[in-house]
Structures are given as C-alpha cells and as structure tokens.
Amino acid sequence: MISRIAGWLFLFSVLVLTPSLSNAESKIEDIFNNALKDLMKSSDESEGNTEQIRIPASRAEIQLSFAPLVKKVSSSVVNVYAARKAVQQSPFAGDPFFERFFGKRGFGRPQARNQSSLGSGVIVSAKGMVITNYHVIKGASEVKIALVDGREFECEIILKDEQSDLAVLRVKDDEVFEAIELGNSEDAQVGDLVLAIGNPFGVGQTVTSGIISAVARTRRGITDFGFFLQTDAAINPGNSGGALIDMQGRLIGIPTAIYSRSGGSNGIGFAIPSNMVQVVVSSAETGDSVTRPWIGAGLQEVTSEIAASLGMARPRGALVTSAEPGGPAYEAGLRPGDVILAINGNRIEHVDALGYRLATVGIGNIAKLRILSRGERKEVSLSLMAAPETVPREETQMPRDSALGGAKVANLSPAVAIEMKLPTHKSGVVVTGVQRPSYAAANGMRPGDIILEVNGQPVKSVGGLIDVMGTSGDRWLFIVERAGREFVFDRNGGFFRQYVR
C-alpha cells in the first residue's frame, strides 16, 4: 500500500514538474480520481470489508434537509388558543358550618376572570376538523386556531374524550384546508426518524427532530389508555396536540406529555398513537362521544408472584379476575385465572395496553385473543360490543339545600360504570359530578363515589336515595365506596369527620 502511494506521488511530481509532457494539466484531475478509487478499493480488500465506504457524491447530498417534508405538512399543523372563565370565591362558601354563622351571602360575590391556554392541533379533514389534546381545551368557552400563514378561525368543540386525552374541533368558517395523512402507528419501529411540530411556549410553529425511542410504552397517570410512542424529539409545553410525523409526512402520533423534573424537554416525550387518533376522529364523524368496547371482565396486572404461580417465564399480559355471566368475555370462554397474552397478534405486555388494543379493534368486530388458561395456551374469539344500560340511568341533580346539594347522581349500569371508570359489575347509585363549592363537596363527596347507605338505610336506586334525603335533620351519616374501600362521612351540624370503615 505504501509503495503504491509513493508511486502515485512520484507520477504527480513528474506531471507537474515536466513542462514538456503534453496535456499534463488536463489529465491531473482524472489521474487523482482514479488514484483515490484505487486506494479505497485496496484499503477495503486489505481489511476484508465487503462494503465500500460511501461519501456524499454531490452538493445536493451534502445539503440533505427535512425542509421539503416540513413544507408538505406545516400548513396542517395549527396553534390552538382556548379561553375560559374561572370563578373565584371564598373557599368557605358552601360549607354548612361557616354558612350557619355568616349566611350564604356573607362571603362576597364570586369574581369571574378570564384564563387562556396555548397548545397545538392538527387538521385531519379538508372540511376543517382539527384534533388536539383534551387538556388543551378543557373547560374552554371559546377556541380558535391560527394557521402557519397567520390566518385565524373560530372553532366549535364537537367531541371531548378525557380518557384518551383527545378532543376534536371544527372550524366554523366554510373553508377548504390542507389535511394531514394519518399513518399506521403499528408500523413505527424503534429507531425510526420522526419530526415533532407544534407551538412550544407560544413562540410559534417549531419543528424538532428525533427518533422513536420506544413503542407500546405504558405509563399510568397520563391517560386512561397507558399506551404511547416515546420519542426524543424535543417536546415542550405548548407542543401538546401537535404532530409527530414519519419520513413520509404521515401523522403517527399526537404529543401529549413529557417526562421532566424541570418542566423543559429532557428527551423523553410521549405521543398518543395515530391508530387511537383514528378511533376518536371516526367517532366525531358519527357522534359526539367515543363508545368503547365492553367485555364484561375484571382485569389486573400480572405480577412476578402471579407469573411464577402460573408457570410463566416472566410477568406480562392481563389477568382475568372476573367474568360476568352472559358478557362477551364469559361467552368467549374466559374465566378467572386466565391470562390474555395477545390481541390480533399484538402482544399484551401490560394490562394498561389492553384497553387501547380493544378500542382500536372497535365495537362490532371480532378480537382474536391468545390466552394462557390452566397451563394451556389457546386462541379464542371475542365479540366486542358496547356496554349496555341494564337499568335506566335516571341522572338527577340533587336539591341545592339538601346534604347532597351540588351532587349529580345516577343508577349504575355497565355503561355508566365505564364512563365513571368503575368496575362494570358494580350496582347501586354513583355520584357522577360534584359542584364546588357545595354541600355535597363539604360533606366529602367526589365523582365516582358509590353511595351505599344514608343514615343506616341501604341505597339501591336514585329514587330510593331521593326518598332518604327527603327526611330532615342535622345528622347525616353517609357510607360510600371509593377505590375499593368503604368511607364513612359523618356530619352533625358544624361537626364533620371522615374515616375508613
């Protein structure tokens, strides 16, 4: 190799230093190009490499850029501005003890003030349908979007889905918009290049690049569907509701949260997969809510101890703890103790992923489950259906001056239980909402509480609760079920205590 290089250098010196050699200058460039190729080939052969090292072959390759991709989709990503009115009043208003001394008007008039929030959104329909995060427009009375070209449009909220943290807006003006193409988030792989486009900190449309860091990431506390794409593309406050796109310009996720101790991007961001976005968008096209599949089964996480007792090599899947007779799970042959390992070929690593998988299969369709049942692996077919209202809902606002004033209650059925995030086998009366301040809030009530007894009398229905609450007196004893535990709320005039039974 050294002798060959020396030979080429000698030839170069001869060509440069010998003026009598005809056309030498015109041949120098060709000689050096051939020499470089020869040297690279010899180097690869000497090191045993089968692939040649490739260097940029043109100015265009040196200047490779995401700019054409951004230009393709930037007009589909918008800034979202949400305004809401917040009412401020004394924290003691609505408390029976303080109202006894100061009266209901003794705390001054409530003060209203405007609040605003900033976020991002993505146009998914040429008719002006926009997808964003629920938390961006939560409680908003006015919403508008701003396009990258500066145009602004008023929007109406046509669907809010807190469980998935998604919401759908529709532009009020009759305009034609550039809609983004929805991709298949199941095709995303760890290492794929992605771009995040949004409005961080309200500075305007911003593009960041990164890769898919993980797929099928489960993380509780962000949404009820703990199933996300993880990316290291910089995501900051204001990016929520924006676009995570692949290298074909297709939407594969909606950035919704970051993992951060400082509030800024630490390279760990979570995006709702586009397949869940498609479910919400389709629901908005046909109605004003998302109806989720009901299988009539209780499920829990498979722990290391449970996995060992079932002979599993490692903990994964969703353990069936109950199967309601007549429900889809029971009819499919699922029984307590079975473990759901996969749905339609997609592995279930954690119980959090099960709700996502069922939702993306959709009501009216058949889900093929691979399960572990009494040591045997087998496949069963599960028909997905909407949760039924086995009893009339009878949602009722309790009288304002009663001990439950400010509370809204309803009869429990599987449909209501799913809405309130409760086990579907529960029955009785559930608190669906509590105004603040109110007597119900002062007496310890929260949405999702199941009222079991009032003053020692069992509560079976909304009608029965109203009858019990019709009695007078300063002493009220409520027993409610909350998160699987029974709480006692004891109110005796100005005296109040609460404890777990």
C-alpha positions, 0 to 999 in steps of 0.5 A: 500500500505504501509503495503504491502511494509513493508511486502515485506521488512520484507520477504527480511530481513528474506531471507537474514538474515536466513542462514538456509532457503534453496535456499534463494539466488536463489529465491531473484531475482524472489521474487523482480520481482514479488514484483515490478509487484505487486506494479505497478499493485496496484499503477495503480488500486489505481489511476484508470489508465487503462494503465500500465506504460511501461519501456524499457524491454531490452538493445536493447530498451534502445539503440533505434537509427535512425542509421539503417534508416540513413544507408538505405538512406545516400548513396542517399543523395549527396553534390552538388558543382556548379561553375560559372563565374561572370563578373565584370565591371564598373557599368557605362558601358552601360549607354548612358550618361557616354558612350557619354563622355568616349566611350564604351571602356573607362571603362576597360575590364570586369574581369571574376572570378570564384564563387562556391556554396555548397548545397545538392541533392538527387538521385531519379533514379538508372540511376543517376538523382539527384534533388536539389534546383534551387538556388543551381545551378543557373547560374552554368557552371559546377556541380558535386556531391560527394557521402557519400563514397567520390566518385565524378561525373560530372553532366549535368543540364537537367531541371531548374524550378525557380518557384518551386525552383527545378532543376534536374541533371544527372550524366554523368558517366554510373553508377548504384546508390542507389535511394531514395523512394519518399513518399506521402507528403499528408500523413505527419501529424503534429507531425510526426518524420522526419530526415533532411540530407544534407551538412550544411556549407560544413562540410559534410553529417549531419543528424538532427532530428525533427518533422513536425511542420506544413503542407500546410504552405504558405509563399510568397517570397520563391517560386512561389508555397507558399506551404511547410512542416515546420519542426524543424529539424535543417536546415542550409545553405548548407542543401538546396536540401537535404532530409527530410525523414519519419520513413520509409526512404521515401523522403517527402520533399526537404529543401529549406529555413529557417526562421532566423534573424541570418542566423543559424537554429532557428527551423523553416525550410521549405521543398518543398513537395515530391508530387511537387518533383514528378511533376518536376522529371516526367517532366525531364523524358519527357522534359526539362521544367515543363508545368503547368496547365492553367485555364484561371482565375484571382485569389486573396486572400480572405480577412476578408472584402471579407469573411464577404461580402460573408457570410463566417465564416472566410477568406480562399480559392481563389477568382475568379476575372476573367474568360476568355471566352472559358478557362477551368475555364469559361467552368467549370462554374466559374465566378467572385465572386466565391470562390474555397474552395477545390481541390480533397478534399484538402482544399484551405486555401490560394490562394498561395496553389492553384497553387501547388494543380493544378500542382500536379493534372497535365495537362490532368486530371480532378480537382474536385473543391468545390466552394462557388458561390452566397451563394451556395456551389457546386462541379464542374469539371475542365479540366486542360490543358496547356496554349496555344500560341494564337499568335506566340511568335516571341522572338527577341533580340533587336539591341545592339545600339538601346534604347532597346539594351540588351532587349529580347522581345516577343508577349504575349500569355497565355503561355508566360504570365505564364512563365513571371508570368503575368496575362494570359489575358494580350496582347501586347509585354513583355520584357522577359530578360534584359542584364546588363549592357545595354541600355535597363537596363539604360533606366529602363527596367526589365523582365516582363515589358509590353511595351505599347507605344514608343514615343506616338505610341501604341505597339501591336506586336514585329514587330510593336515595331521593326518598332518604334525603327527603327526611330532615335533620342535622345528622347525616351519616353517609357510607360510600365506596371509593377505590375499593374501600368503604368511607364513612362521612359523618356530619352533625351540624358544624361537626364533620369527620371522615374515616375508613370503615 
